[in-house]
């Protein structure tokens, strides 16, 4: 059973962001996500509460936030507050921090610190007591009748995936390549099993651009920015593990042609730093093509255990993409209300 979500940028004007979130709900998507990168775009911790007031059913969250820019106790309290405000519709995506940290001159949060923060946030935002900085903390006002807020952890490398397996409710994967997805989930589930958790309970959420069109050449040009964005994370992995490691070549080989990355064009169509991305990689990492090609790729993702496909809506024809998914794609997958 495949669920569907959408990630929209918190780009000005805010009215456009709210419009896209409302369209997401209208067309039957279950999730509306946004970025957390407070310098590149508007402050999503301010815009998401308004989005919650403008919607009724769709679940809301960051794809992803991080505990390095946000103090972990503030992130936990904000999500708990939003769970109350939205009447139980929050979901947390969290990672070590890419654009949000690098743009202000910081590196991603170290893995050990990241794991400790995730463990604490998960408990605190769901109304349970935690030990933090030698203090016992609890959000006494959390409503017991609301469901727990799930925490889905983003990662590519073995160490970050270990955190996802030991702590997370799911894994966020920013690419739509079935081979890489299977390796990532196997790595995370092995860590879950070693930690005494049920590995089958670990959800898999894939985020990537999707364009439905007969003009495949134009679609490739629309999405080259995305594998270039993924390459930032891959470069971190290569710095740590090198090219000869357990990480599959399918994930690392494509970055050898990379020349540079400019965060001013982060997640922007036509970004010059995406020029190195080949047609093959553009297609492997995304979900593009006509309706039948898109359905086939989504069925393939479903077959390897993907639980949610999340459209990165940073391409042209946003309304058309949402409408076509609502009418022709989502109804084809059981368990999703069109």
Residue pairs with C-beta under 8 A, 6 or more apart in sequence:
1 302
1 307
1 333
1 334
1 335
1 336
2 298
2 301
2 302
2 306
2 307
2 308
2 309
2 333
2 335
2 336
3 30
3 31
3 307
3 308
3 309
3 335
3 336
4 28
4 29
4 30
4 31
4 308
4 309
4 310
4 311
4 325
4 329
4 330
4 333
4 336
5 24
5 29
5 30
5 31
5 32
5 33
5 59
5 63
5 205
5 207
5 308
5 309
5 310
5 311
6 20
6 24
6 29
6 31
6 32
6 33
6 310
6 311
6 313
6 322
7 33
7 34
7 35
7 63
7 207
7 310
7 311
7 312
7 313
7 314
8 17
8 20
8 21
8 24
8 32
8 33
8 34
8 313
9 17
9 34
9 35
9 41
9 267
9 313
9 314
10 17
10 34
10 35
10 41
10 42
10 43
10 44
10 47
11 17
11 41
11 42
12 42
14 42
14 47
14 50
17 34
17 42
17 47
17 51
18 47
18 50
18 51
18 54
20 313
20 318
20 322
21 32
21 51
21 54
21 55
21 58
21 60
22 54
22 55
23 319
23 322
24 31
24 32
24 58
24 322
25 32
25 55
25 56
25 57
25 58
26 326
27 322
27 323
27 325
27 326
27 327
27 330
28 325
28 326
28 330
28 331
28 336
28 337
28 338
29 58
29 322
29 325
29 326
29 330
30 58
30 59
30 308
30 336
31 58
31 59
31 60
31 61
31 91
31 308
31 310
32 51
32 55
32 58
32 59
32 60
33 60
33 61
33 62
33 63
33 93
33 207
33 310
34 44
34 47
34 48
34 51
34 62
34 63
35 41
35 44
35 62
35 63
35 99
35 267
36 44
36 45
36 62
36 64
36 65
36 66
36 69
36 70
36 100
37 99
37 100
37 103
37 266
38 44
38 69
38 100
39 100
39 103
39 104
40 99
40 103
40 263
40 266
44 62
45 70
45 78
48 60
48 61
48 62
48 82
49 82
49 85
51 60
52 60
52 82
52 85
52 86
52 89
53 85
55 89
57 89
58 89
59 89
59 90
59 91
60 82
60 86
60 89
60 90
60 91
61 90
61 91
61 92
61 93
62 92
62 93
62 94
63 93
63 172
63 207
63 310
64 93
64 94
64 95
64 154
64 172
65 75
65 92
65 93
65 94
65 95
66 94
66 95
66 96
66 97
66 100
66 101
66 108
66 109
67 75
67 94
67 109
67 113
67 114
67 117
67 118
67 121
68 96
68 97
68 100
68 101
68 106
68 108
68 109
69 97
69 100
69 101
69 104
69 106
70 78
72 117
72 120
72 121
72 124
72 132
73 120
73 124
73 132
73 137
75 94
75 121
75 125
76 120
76 121
76 124
76 125
76 139
77 124
77 125
77 139
79 90
79 92
79 121
79 125
79 149
80 124
80 125
80 126
80 127
80 139
80 141
80 142
80 149
82 90
83 89
83 90
83 125
83 142
83 143
83 146
83 149
84 141
84 142
84 143
84 146
87 146
88 146
88 147
90 149
91 149
91 150
91 152
92 121
92 125
92 149
92 150
92 151
92 152
93 152
93 153
93 154
93 172
93 205
94 118
94 121
94 151
94 152
94 153
94 154
95 108
95 153
95 154
95 155
95 160
95 172
96 108
96 109
96 110
96 111
96 114
96 154
96 155
96 160
97 106
97 108
97 109
98 108
98 232
98 233
99 263
99 266
101 107
101 108
101 109
102 108
102 232
102 263
103 263
108 236
109 117
111 159
111 160
111 162
111 163
114 160
114 163
115 163
115 166
115 167
118 151
118 153
118 163
118 167
118 168
119 167
120 130
120 132
121 151
122 151
122 167
123 129
123 130
124 130
124 132
124 137
124 138
124 139
125 139
125 142
125 149
126 142
126 148
126 149
127 138
127 139
127 142
127 143
127 144
128 138
129 136
129 137
129 138
130 136
130 137
130 138
131 137
150 169
150 170
150 203
151 167
151 168
151 169
151 170
152 168
152 169
152 170
152 171
152 172
152 203
152 205
153 160
153 163
153 164
153 167
153 168
153 170
153 171
153 172
154 160
154 164
154 171
154 172
154 173
154 174
155 161
155 163
155 164
155 171
155 172
155 184
155 188
156 173
156 184
156 233
156 234
156 237
156 247
156 251
157 236
157 237
157 240
157 241
157 247
158 187
158 241
158 246
158 247
159 240
161 171
161 184
161 187
161 188
161 191
162 187
162 188
162 191
163 191
164 170
164 171
164 188
164 191
164 202
165 171
165 187
165 188
165 189
165 190
165 191
165 192
165 193
165 194
165 195
165 197
165 199
165 202
166 191
166 192
166 195
166 197
168 188
168 202
169 201
169 202
169 203
170 202
170 203
170 204
170 205
170 307
171 184
171 185
171 188
171 202
171 203
171 204
171 205
172 205
172 207
173 180
173 181
173 184
173 185
173 204
173 205
173 206
173 207
174 206
174 207
174 208
174 229
174 230
174 233
175 181
175 206
175 208
175 226
175 227
175 230
175 284
175 285
176 206
176 208
176 284
176 285
176 286
176 287
176 297
176 301
176 309
177 250
177 251
177 284
177 285
178 300
178 301
178 303
178 304
179 248
179 250
180 248
180 250
180 251
181 204
181 206
181 301
181 304
181 305
181 306
182 304
182 305
183 247
183 248
183 251
185 202
185 204
185 304
185 305
188 202
189 199
189 200
189 202
190 199
192 198
192 199
192 201
192 202
193 199
203 307
203 308
204 305
204 306
204 307
204 308
205 306
205 307
205 308
205 310
206 301
206 306
206 308
206 309
206 310
207 309
207 310
207 311
207 312
208 226
208 285
208 286
208 287
208 309
208 310
208 311
208 312
209 222
209 223
209 226
209 286
209 287
209 288
209 311
209 312
209 313
209 314
209 315
210 286
210 287
210 288
210 294
210 309
210 311
210 312
210 321
210 325
211 219
211 222
211 223
211 286
211 288
211 315
211 317
211 321
212 288
212 289
212 290
212 291
212 294
212 320
212 321
212 324
212 325
212 328
212 329
213 219
213 288
213 289
213 290
213 317
214 290
216 283
216 288
216 289
219 288
219 289
220 279
220 282
220 283
220 288
221 269
221 270
222 269
222 288
222 315
222 316
223 282
223 285
223 286
223 288
223 315
224 271
224 274
224 275
224 277
224 282
225 265
225 267
225 268
225 269
225 270
225 271
225 273
225 274
225 314
226 267
226 274
226 282
226 285
226 286
226 312
227 254
227 274
227 277
227 281
227 282
227 285
227 286
228 258
228 261
228 271
228 273
228 274
228 276
228 277
229 266
229 267
230 285
231 254
231 255
231 258
231 261
232 261
234 251
234 252
234 254
234 255
235 255
235 258
237 247
237 251
237 252
238 252
238 255
241 247
243 252
250 284
254 277
254 278
254 281
257 276
257 278
258 273
258 276
259 273
259 275
259 276
260 273
261 273
262 271
262 272
262 273
265 271
265 272
265 273
267 312
267 314
268 314
269 314
269 315
269 316
282 288
283 289
287 294
287 297
287 298
287 301
287 309
287 311
288 294
289 297
291 324
291 328
291 329
294 329
295 329
295 332
298 309
298 329
298 333
301 309
302 333
311 321
311 325
313 321
313 322
315 321
326 338
327 338
330 336
330 338
331 338
